[in-house]
Amino acid sequence: MRREDLGAEPVEITLRVNSRDRAVTVEPRVTLLDTLRDHLGLTGTKKGCDQGACGACTVLMNGERVNSCMTLAVMARGTEITTIEGLADGDDLSPVQQAFLEQDAFQCGYCTPGQIVSATALIAEGRAGSPEEIREEMSGNICRCAAYPNIVAAIRQAAERSRR
C-alpha cells in the first residue's frame, strides 16, 4: 500500500493552545500528544503508556479532560486546548499547582502534570467532594510512586480555596 492511499499527506492545522493560536503541519494520524511535545515544544504533557490508561497525557479540550495520546491533532481543531503550561498566570501558580506543592503531592513528578490538569477539571466540574469521590474521579490518572494520599489532600485544599 502506498502512503497516498493511507491519507497520510501532511496537513496544516491551527490549534488554539493555552489561549494562543498555533499553526502546525502534521500527518493526519499524529496524536495531539505528539503534536504538543514534538511540534509545539510543550513538553509538560507526558507520554506514559501511549494507550490512554495512565493519564500522564491529560489535557483539557474545551474544559474537559482528554487523553491526548488517544486524540488525533486534527480532531482538536476548533477547540480550546489547555496544557499544564497554560494553568499558571506567569509566575503565579494555579490554585491546584500551589496545593500540589504545599501538600507534597508528587514524588518522581512524572504523572504530576496530568494529575494537576485532571484535578483542575475535576474541581471545575464540582466533583471534588469526599476523598472517596476524588479518588473515583481521579482513577484515570495513575501515580506509580503512590502519592495518592497527598494528591487527594491537594485536590481537597484547592477545591476548598476555590469555594471561598
N, C-alpha and C positions, 0 to 999 in steps of 0.2 A: 504494500500500500504506500502510496506517495504522500508526502507531507501535505500537499494541496488538498488531498482527499480527506484529511483529518480536520480541516478547517483551522489549522494552526498558524495561519499567517498573522503576524503581529498586528495589533490594532492600537490606535491611540485613544486613550480614555482620559477623562478628567475625574479625579476623585476629590471629594471635599473631606480633608483630613485635618482634625484639630482646628476647625474654622478657617481653613485655608485651601483654596483650590490648587490641586497639583496635577499637572499633565504628565502622563507616563505612557510609554509604549510597551505593551505586554502581549504575549500569546494568550489567546482566549482560555486556555487551560491552566493558567498560572493562578495560584491561590492569592487571596488578599494578604495572607501572612507573608508569603514570599515577596509580594509587591511592596508591602510596607518596609520589610527589612532590607531587601536587596536592591530595590529601585528607588525607594524614598529615604533610605538611611535611618528609619525609625526602628532601632534595634531593641527598644524596651519590650516590645511584644516578643515573647519567647516561643521557640519551636520545641515542644516537648515530645509528644507521642506521634504527631502528624496524622492522627486518626480521630480527633475530636473527643478523646476520652479523658484528657488530663486538665484542660482548662488553662494551660500556660499561655495560650494564644488568644485569650479572651479580649475582645474589643467591643465597643458599643457601636451599633448601627442604628441611627435614629433613637438613641437612648436604650436600646435593647441589647442584651448580651448575646454575642455570637462567637462561635469558634472560628477564628479567621483561617485556620488550616483547612476548614471544610467549606469555605466560601470562595468562589471564584472572584477575582478582582473585577471582572466585567459585570458581575451581579451587584456590585457595590456602587455602581454609577447612580447618581441622583440621591444618594443618602448622605447623611452626616456621620462620619466615622470619627470616633474618639478613641485614642490610644492612651496608654499610661502617660506619654509625654504631654498630652493635652489636658490633663486633670489639674495640674498646678497652674497658678497665676504668676508667671515669672518665678521669683524665688519663694513665693508663698505657696506652701503645700496645700493640697486639698484637705478637707477635714478627715477623710479616710486615710490619706497618706500620713497625716500628722498622728492619727490614732495608731496606725501600724508602728510608727516609730516609738511612740510613748508606751505602747503595750508590748514592745519587743516581739512583734508578731511575724517574725521571719528568722530563719537560721541561715540556710545557704543562700536564700534570696531568689532562687531561680523561678519559683512559682509566684513570687510576690506581685509582679505587675498584673498578672491575670487575676490573682486574688483581689487586689485593690480595685481593678476595673469592675469585676463582678460584684464586689461589695458596694461599690458606688451605685450601680444599678439596683441592687437589692434594697438599699436604703431609699432610693427614689421611688421604687415600687411599693414602699410601705410594708415590706415583708421582713423587717429586721426586728422581730418581737423577741420571743423567748430564745434562749440558747438552742433549744431543740429545733425551733423554726429556722434559725440562722444556719445550723448545721445541715438541715434538709435542703434549704435553698442554695447552699454553697457546695452541695455534694458533687457538682460537676467540676470543681476545682480541687485537684489533689496536691497535697504537700507531702513529699516523701520524708521530710525531716520531722513530721508530726508536731508542728507548731499550732495545731488546731485550737487548744485552749486560749492561746494568746490571740489568734485570729478572731475567734468568737468575741473575746473581750474587746478587741479593737473595733469590731463592727458595732457592738453594743454601745461603745463610747461615742463613736462617730454618729450613730443614729440618735443617741440622746442629745448630743450637741446640736444636731440638725433640727430637732424638735423645739429648741429654745428660740 
